[in-house]
């Protein structure tokens, strides 16, 4: 199957991002609406798994976009160009939120009596490591590695980007020698090591567990993409895949509630077992039609998917600021006012994300692309001028029809 933008995968990104946001906002939800939070606890407590879904999506979409150009033969020029375009996607928002987080730490040192927990990490060494996206590489655990908490996964993604040239060479040759079914089986097998480590240790978060998560899940997404590229699904198959995606979502949610009421004796973080369903979900949505794929492809969800990376990067800044204010001024989230405050904080995170996307992310991406693709960026800009506002900032689409279009529409990790 070779087509244009897979809008359902763009829409899926906002689902994963909101899942992570609600995971971090759990304490506020529990204080403002305890009954609501308790009812959704099995789902909210597993929100960290949204990052694993991002890793698989990243490997899938980057492979769709770059496999033909980077998989045939290794090229230093192509590799450096790829890395620069990846930086153009993630670095602008990353840098802005990094310095906002640093300013916030400085603010708490000089205002009030509740200094930030990250005060001790505000050093020149830490700054250099974060600036170059390598802060996670020195730590077995990601807690406390980044001034802006979610940035740890961008450091992990940067490692995957550096490995991508090699991954593309291997996957390209595997795809030439393997049928789609075999590639899907290999992709599923590649996604299993983090789950196997969970079953062995009983905990999902163990020393250096972030490393197999990013490497294997990213690779699994790449292999799954290679399989999907070989498929030629009929209309009936595409409809069936759409319904299968609904079933997979239902199984994921049902499994989380089952593990909550029937804990696995030897696995404390049983919610991590649902990771095995993420790869089939991405594949089903990538080839599916109707039902859930159609819903995720609506204009609203596609736009929210476009700003999902910004939301992922800014939401913890808002959460941290509110937590500081609540401690500083002894604010409690009770009654109707507390519920409105939590809703307002989430709405503020989405609004701030939209502003960051339009004022920082997209302008900076185009500016950085001009450094290597002056003529292509000009053509891309002219092509955008005739489109409506919802299509002006296309994020994470998948397109291999033309080289310039596919790179302009390549996925952003997050």
Beta strands, then each sheet from edge to edge (+ up, - down):
end
